[in-house]
Amino acid sequence: MKSVIFIISFSPAYKEWGDKPRPWPNWTTPNGGWVGIPALDWGDILLRALASHAPDYRCEVWQPDLRADKVYRAEFGDNFSHSNFPAVMIKRMKLGQFREEIYSDKLLQSVMKLDSPDTVFMLPVSRHTHWMRRINSAVKLGKILHYNFLNSSLMLPVRYGGKSITKAIGTFMANRIKSAWMYRVKNLLTMKDSPQALATFQALYPALRIFYFMWGYDLDYWKPVLGKKAARKDLGLPQAGFVIVLSQRLSPEYQVDRVIEALSKLKERYSFSCYITGHGLNEYEQYLHEYTARLGMAKRVHFVGFVDDETLRKYFESADLFINLPVNSAGSASALKATMTGVPVLLIPTGALYEFLTSQGAGEFVDPLDHDSWAIKISQVLEGKIQILVPSREVLAEYFSWARNIRDVRNAIENAR
């Protein structure tokens, strides 16, 4: 049986759980702390689907964990597991400064132990740390398939248009380091989220084999079930009024505060309520609550916290508009789930979902940095001046079923050099 091992490059974001219930499964560590494996990262989603649709693969996700004192492993059935390995932060000189990087010797040793012609290791192309370089060099018999789940433009050299010679030199050196790493990459799995950036990227590295794929989703689950009236009743939401839903990690790059600010400009003219699911660092969540109160939006904006999929689907069914406006994105899973549940979406004009929606004449988009335009666009939606289209279920199934898209992932695994 071929083994596919997906390596995550960062430690679990325990601080974002705060005082919330521990994820399952979890273990108490000897120092009184705890280690948990919710198995909700992108790698978990991808390999769980791969194991389900390609039962001849043994699929594992490996992750460094700054809390772990040993290897913690959770089996989720269907030839899929997730393991957390003990890790530490080390300081290394990079571009003239000492920078912290995560390092797991236990995970590195496991790579060398399981290296074989029947093993494919999946590594993030965006990380070229000392640890990742060592893992890359340690694979002698197996194959490495690098993956990219970020916006493709971030793989390109950085342009610097300022006047500082020091910053220009720093940018030049950073691009050299990135380029040296990319010349070591043989195979890349990525989404078609930015065709222009990907074409430029391929021209820079013509020897690189790029495999494209699209995320799949459970279309039998993410669909309208109750209807808007029943969903709002179950959640205790008002039947009247326009409902806006956001669902993502609560972190600065998602610009939730900017969305609330835009909505605050409309509170005197329109009847609407906004529900935000998700969690983040306690300090940032507190800032969002305080900022919402300062804008006089405490009765309009409701922070729901983490919700399970069934509850999230009800929020989508209750919604008249879903909003996701991060600084940059390769595509929003929540936005796609909302789309499949029949909700019009307001997004930024980047990412695989943007490419898909525009090809269907669906969705609505705003510049992620032109914050003044957000309130104008939302007001046009509230007034009915803009009717946001949602693709048909047939088209969504054609593009986003796992049964279709896992074939592209399998092709990359089988044909990586």
C-alpha positions as semicolon CSV with decimal commas, in nm:
position;residue;x (nm);y (nm);z (nm)
1;M;0,000;0,000;0,000
2;K;0,135;0,343;-0,096
3;S;0,176;0,588;0,193
4;V;0,102;0,959;0,155
5;I;0,238;1,170;0,440
6;F;0,128;1,533;0,451
7;I;0,359;1,750;0,666
8;I;0,219;2,065;0,825
9;S;0,486;2,326;0,898
10;F;0,331;2,498;1,203
11;S;0,223;2,404;1,553
12;P;-0,149;2,383;1,641
13;A;-0,300;2,721;1,725
14;Y;-0,383;2,635;2,086
15;K;-0,421;2,998;2,191
16;E;-0,719;3,031;1,963
17;W;-0,905;2,769;2,166
18;G;-0,864;2,986;2,476
19;D;-1,112;2,878;2,742
20;K;-1,327;2,690;2,491
21;P;-1,377;2,313;2,522
22;R;-1,081;2,105;2,410
23;P;-1,099;1,955;2,063
24;W;-1,137;1,580;2,034
25;P;-0,923;1,382;2,072
26;N;-0,703;1,535;2,341
27;W;-0,453;1,421;2,605
28;T;-0,327;1,574;2,928
29;T;0,052;1,615;2,925
30;P;0,283;1,548;3,225
31;N;0,325;1,922;3,290
32;G;-0,051;1,971;3,330
33;G;-0,109;2,106;2,981
34;W;-0,285;1,933;2,698
35;V;-0,238;1,825;2,338
36;G;-0,529;1,805;2,095
37;I;-0,587;1,684;1,740
38;P;-0,905;1,832;1,592
39;A;-0,784;1,730;1,242
40;L;-0,939;2,037;1,077
41;D;-0,642;2,183;0,887
42;W;-0,629;2,187;0,507
43;G;-0,404;1,882;0,504
44;D;-0,654;1,688;0,715
45;I;-0,940;1,778;0,482
46;L;-0,744;1,680;0,173
47;L;-0,603;1,351;0,300
48;R;-0,927;1,243;0,464
49;A;-1,094;1,280;0,124
50;L;-0,804;1,104;-0,046
51;A;-0,827;0,809;0,193
52;S;-1,202;0,789;0,137
53;H;-1,183;0,796;-0,244
54;A;-0,853;0,609;-0,285
55;P;-0,861;0,324;-0,029
56;D;-0,535;0,181;-0,165
57;Y;-0,349;0,472;0,000
58;R;-0,246;0,497;0,363
59;C;-0,287;0,870;0,441
60;E;-0,120;1,043;0,735
61;V;-0,089;1,404;0,848
62;W;0,220;1,490;1,054
63;Q;0,242;1,813;1,251
64;P;0,503;1,965;1,484
65;D;0,358;2,051;1,823
66;L;0,526;2,284;2,073
67;R;0,319;2,133;2,356
68;A;0,387;1,767;2,280
69;D;0,628;1,570;2,501
70;K;0,602;1,263;2,273
71;V;0,428;1,157;1,954
72;Y;0,049;1,172;1,984
73;R;-0,148;0,986;1,719
74;A;-0,518;0,972;1,638
75;E;-0,675;0,723;1,397
76;F;-0,982;0,846;1,214
77;G;-1,061;0,536;1,013
78;D;-1,055;0,486;0,637
79;N;-0,673;0,463;0,638
80;F;-0,639;0,817;0,772
81;S;-0,450;0,936;1,081
82;H;-0,299;1,254;1,228
83;S;0,014;1,261;1,445
84;N;0,158;1,548;1,649
85;F;0,535;1,541;1,706
86;P;0,729;1,718;1,984
87;A;0,886;2,039;1,851
88;V;1,087;2,340;1,968
89;M;1,149;2,691;1,844
90;I;1,506;2,760;1,732
91;K;1,675;3,087;1,636
92;R;1,865;3,108;1,308
93;M;2,039;3,391;1,131
94;K;1,839;3,496;0,826
95;L;1,888;3,815;0,626
96;G;2,109;3,960;0,898
97;Q;1,867;3,892;1,183
98;F;1,800;3,607;1,423
99;R;1,457;3,467;1,344
100;E;1,257;3,197;1,518
101;E;1,173;2,881;1,329
102;I;0,995;2,566;1,438
103;Y;1,198;2,244;1,441
104;S;1,099;1,884;1,516
105;D;1,384;1,637;1,523
106;K;1,143;1,354;1,603
107;L;0,944;1,423;1,288
108;L;1,264;1,448;1,082
109;Q;1,382;1,112;1,214
110;S;1,045;0,959;1,127
111;V;1,077;1,088;0,771
112;M;1,413;0,914;0,734
113;K;1,276;0,596;0,892
114;L;0,975;0,570;0,661
115;D;1,151;0,690;0,346
116;S;1,079;0,428;0,077
117;P;0,980;0,406;-0,292
118;D;0,618;0,358;-0,182
119;T;0,604;0,681;0,020
120;V;0,511;1,028;-0,102
121;F;0,587;1,318;0,131
122;M;0,384;1,637;0,085
123;L;0,569;1,952;0,196
124;P;0,463;2,319;0,189
125;V;0,631;2,509;-0,093
126;S;0,596;2,836;0,097
127;R;0,830;2,725;0,378
128;H;1,203;2,713;0,313
129;T;1,324;2,702;0,672
130;H;1,626;2,505;0,793
131;W;1,393;2,229;0,912
132;M;1,208;2,203;0,580
133;R;1,538;2,197;0,390
134;R;1,657;1,910;0,607
135;I;1,337;1,715;0,548
136;N;1,368;1,781;0,176
137;S;1,726;1,648;0,177
138;A;1,637;1,348;0,396
139;V;1,404;1,194;0,136
140;K;1,624;0,967;-0,077
141;L;1,395;0,684;-0,189
142;G;1,047;0,831;-0,177
143;K;0,901;1,123;-0,370
144;I;0,826;1,477;-0,258
145;L;0,515;1,658;-0,374
146;H;0,517;2,020;-0,261
147;Y;0,182;2,186;-0,207
148;N;0,058;2,543;-0,218
149;F;-0,272;2,646;-0,058
150;L;-0,188;3,019;-0,050
151;N;-0,249;3,273;-0,323
152;S;-0,017;3,181;-0,611
153;S;0,113;3,537;-0,641
154;L;0,292;3,489;-0,308
155;M;0,526;3,238;-0,474
156;L;0,659;3,505;-0,712
157;P;0,960;3,728;-0,636
158;V;0,870;4,031;-0,425
159;R;0,887;4,368;-0,597
160;Y;1,024;4,665;-0,407
161;G;0,952;5,013;-0,532
162;G;1,078;5,217;-0,238
163;K;1,387;5,436;-0,209
164;S;1,561;5,264;0,083
165;I;1,880;5,092;-0,033
166;T;1,882;4,873;0,278
167;K;1,527;4,748;0,214
168;A;1,604;4,699;-0,154
169;I;1,905;4,481;-0,066
170;G;1,693;4,288;0,184
171;T;1,426;4,225;-0,080
172;F;1,691;4,115;-0,329
173;M;1,841;3,868;-0,081
174;A;1,497;3,734;0,018
175;N;1,416;3,673;-0,348
176;R;1,748;3,490;-0,395
177;I;1,671;3,261;-0,100
178;K;1,321;3,193;-0,236
179;S;1,459;3,126;-0,585
180;A;1,728;2,888;-0,455
181;W;1,457;2,693;-0,273
182;M;1,227;2,681;-0,576
183;Y;1,501;2,533;-0,794
184;R;1,501;2,236;-0,553
185;V;1,126;2,183;-0,596
186;K;1,041;1,925;-0,861
187;N;0,666;1,878;-0,820
188;L;0,398;2,122;-0,709
189;L;0,030;2,069;-0,630
190;T;-0,167;2,395;-0,643
191;M;-0,504;2,542;-0,733
192;K;-0,572;2,757;-1,038
193;D;-0,640;3,058;-0,822
194;S;-0,443;3,315;-1,024
195;P;-0,377;3,214;-1,386
196;Q;-0,155;3,514;-1,459
197;A;0,063;3,456;-1,153
198;L;0,088;3,085;-1,228
199;A;0,191;3,151;-1,588
200;T;0,467;3,384;-1,467
201;F;0,570;3,130;-1,207
202;Q;0,594;2,850;-1,464
203;A;0,804;3,074;-1,690
204;L;1,047;3,139;-1,404
205;Y;1,083;2,767;-1,326
206;P;1,021;2,577;-1,652
207;A;1,158;2,248;-1,513
208;L;0,897;2,244;-1,236
209;R;0,607;2,004;-1,285
210;I;0,284;2,174;-1,176
211;F;-0,025;1,967;-1,098
212;Y;-0,355;2,151;-1,062
213;F;-0,649;2,053;-0,846
214;M;-0,968;2,198;-0,703
215;W;-1,099;2,149;-0,351
216;G;-1,385;1,907;-0,318
217;Y;-1,676;1,931;-0,078
218;D;-1,959;1,715;0,047
219;L;-2,234;1,841;-0,180
220;D;-2,482;1,604;-0,016
221;Y;-2,431;1,795;0,309
222;W;-2,372;2,155;0,201
223;K;-2,711;2,228;0,049
224;P;-3,037;2,390;0,162
225;V;-3,219;2,160;0,405
226;L;-3,456;2,358;0,628
227;G;-3,527;2,675;0,433
228;K;-3,468;3,031;0,556
229;K;-3,771;3,059;0,783
230;A;-3,713;2,731;0,967
231;A;-3,337;2,789;0,996
232;R;-3,387;3,133;1,152
233;K;-3,644;2,989;1,391
234;D;-3,406;2,712;1,503
235;L;-3,128;2,966;1,567
236;G;-3,354;3,219;1,736
237;L;-3,290;3,479;1,469
238;P;-3,554;3,739;1,377
239;Q;-3,768;3,642;1,079
240;A;-3,771;3,995;0,942
241;G;-3,470;4,195;0,831
242;F;-3,159;4,134;0,623
243;V;-2,914;3,879;0,769
244;I;-2,540;3,892;0,697
245;V;-2,308;3,606;0,796
246;L;-1,929;3,589;0,829
247;S;-1,744;3,268;0,910
248;Q;-1,366;3,247;0,946
249;R;-1,080;3,257;1,193
250;L;-1,087;3,580;1,390
251;S;-0,746;3,719;1,302
252;P;-0,633;4,056;1,161
253;E;-0,577;3,936;0,804
254;Y;-0,948;3,860;0,767
255;Q;-1,037;4,228;0,829
256;V;-1,351;4,152;1,030
257;D;-1,310;4,487;1,204
258;R;-1,318;4,662;0,866
259;V;-1,638;4,480;0,773
260;I;-1,800;4,593;1,099
261;E;-1,679;4,947;1,031
262;A;-1,839;4,940;0,685
263;L;-2,165;4,808;0,830
264;S;-2,165;5,082;1,096
265;K;-2,193;5,342;0,818
266;L;-2,522;5,182;0,715
267;K;-2,690;5,127;1,052
268;E;-2,908;5,442;1,037
269;R;-3,048;5,370;0,690
270;Y;-3,100;4,993;0,677
271;S;-3,242;4,712;0,885
272;F;-2,993;4,427;0,908
273;S;-2,816;4,202;1,156
274;C;-2,475;4,037;1,127
275;Y;-2,366;3,703;1,274
276;I;-1,998;3,610;1,292
277;T;-1,889;3,251;1,359
278;G;-1,535;3,142;1,439
279;H;-1,276;3,208;1,705
280;G;-0,926;3,354;1,742
281;L;-0,679;3,474;2,001
282;N;-0,852;3,602;2,315
283;E;-0,685;3,943;2,281
284;Y;-0,808;3,989;1,925
285;E;-1,158;3,868;2,003
286;Q;-1,172;4,115;2,291
287;Y;-1,058;4,393;2,057
288;L;-1,335;4,305;1,810
289;H;-1,599;4,315;2,084
290;E;-1,473;4,650;2,213
291;Y;-1,446;4,795;1,864
292;T;-1,799;4,681;1,782
293;A;-1,929;4,853;2,095
294;R;-1,740;5,177;2,014
295;L;-1,907;5,186;1,673
296;G;-2,248;5,142;1,833
297;M;-2,294;4,806;1,662
298;A;-2,333;4,577;1,963
299;K;-2,704;4,521;1,888
300;R;-2,638;4,462;1,518
301;V;-2,327;4,243;1,524
302;H;-2,334;3,911;1,711
303;F;-2,025;3,697;1,774
304;V;-2,141;3,338;1,772
305;G;-1,806;3,165;1,837
306;F;-1,718;2,818;1,712
307;V;-2,013;2,621;1,575
308;D;-2,041;2,269;1,436
309;D;-2,122;2,208;1,071
310;E;-2,493;2,153;1,133
311;T;-2,524;2,489;1,308
312;L;-2,309;2,661;1,047
313;R;-2,535;2,528;0,772
314;K;-2,833;2,679;0,954
315;Y;-2,659;3,017;0,964
316;F;-2,594;2,991;0,592
317;E;-2,958;2,902;0,528
318;S;-3,063;3,202;0,739
319;A;-2,838;3,442;0,550
320;D;-2,919;3,690;0,275
321;L;-2,548;3,762;0,221
322;F;-2,218;3,599;0,313
323;I;-1,909;3,822;0,340
324;N;-1,541;3,721;0,337
325;L;-1,290;4,001;0,275
326;P;-0,936;3,902;0,381
327;V;-0,627;4,092;0,269
328;N;-0,532;3,804;0,041
329;S;-0,670;3,458;-0,025
330;A;-0,638;3,153;-0,244
331;G;-1,004;3,081;-0,180
332;S;-1,245;3,061;0,113
333;A;-1,383;2,724;0,219
334;S;-1,661;2,894;0,414
335;A;-1,755;3,106;0,113
336;L;-1,782;2,796;-0,104
337;K;-1,995;2,618;0,157
338;A;-2,218;2,923;0,173
339;T;-2,245;2,925;-0,206
340;M;-2,342;2,558;-0,209
341;T;-2,607;2,634;0,051
342;G;-2,753;2,894;-0,185
343;V;-2,620;3,214;-0,026
344;P;-2,503;3,512;-0,238
345;V;-2,140;3,597;-0,152
346;L;-1,934;3,918;-0,137
347;L;-1,562;3,836;-0,173
348;I;-1,228;3,976;-0,285
349;P;-1,125;3,933;-0,652
350;T;-0,857;3,669;-0,598
351;G;-0,850;3,295;-0,547
352;A;-0,986;2,980;-0,706
353;L;-1,343;3,053;-0,598
354;Y;-1,323;3,398;-0,758
355;E;-1,206;3,244;-1,085
356;F;-1,493;2,995;-1,072
357;L;-1,767;3,243;-0,977
358;T;-1,666;3,498;-1,240
359;S;-1,672;3,224;-1,505
360;Q;-2,036;3,168;-1,404
361;G;-2,131;3,536;-1,378
362;A;-2,191;3,481;-1,007
363;G;-2,074;3,643;-0,682
364;E;-1,985;4,007;-0,615
365;F;-1,638;4,143;-0,541
366;V;-1,459;4,439;-0,383
367;D;-1,097;4,543;-0,356
368;P;-0,966;4,411;-0,020
369;L;-0,779;4,737;0,049
370;D;-1,038;4,986;-0,080
371;H;-1,231;4,991;0,246
372;D;-1,439;5,297;0,152
373;S;-1,600;5,101;-0,131
374;W;-1,730;4,825;0,096
375;A;-2,018;5,022;0,251
376;I;-2,122;5,145;-0,094
377;K;-2,130;4,793;-0,234
378;I;-2,318;4,649;0,065
379;S;-2,573;4,932;0,051
380;Q;-2,637;4,851;-0,317
381;V;-2,703;4,490;-0,218
382;L;-2,934;4,596;0,066
383;E;-3,131;4,821;-0,170
384;G;-3,159;4,546;-0,432
385;K;-2,963;4,745;-0,689
386;I;-2,722;4,452;-0,716
387;Q;-2,861;4,102;-0,750
388;I;-2,585;3,851;-0,668
389;L;-2,621;3,528;-0,861
390;V;-2,548;3,181;-0,718
391;P;-2,436;2,897;-0,949
392;S;-2,669;2,604;-1,000
393;R;-2,626;2,284;-0,802
394;E;-2,538;2,101;-1,123
395;V;-2,250;2,336;-1,200
396;L;-2,127;2,325;-0,839
397;A;-2,130;1,945;-0,845
398;E;-1,935;1,943;-1,170
399;Y;-1,658;2,158;-1,024
400;F;-1,644;2,072;-0,655
401;S;-1,725;1,705;-0,598
402;W;-1,444;1,512;-0,429
403;A;-1,506;1,220;-0,661
404;R;-1,403;1,442;-0,952
405;N;-1,124;1,644;-0,795
406;I;-0,949;1,367;-0,603
407;R;-0,852;1,222;-0,940
408;D;-0,629;1,526;-0,999
409;V;-0,468;1,483;-0,656
410;R;-0,410;1,116;-0,723
411;N;-0,259;1,197;-1,062
412;A;-0,009;1,428;-0,891
413;I;0,084;1,163;-0,635
414;E;0,131;0,893;-0,895
415;N;0,323;1,104;-1,147
416;A;0,546;1,312;-0,921
417;R;0,910;1,256;-1,008
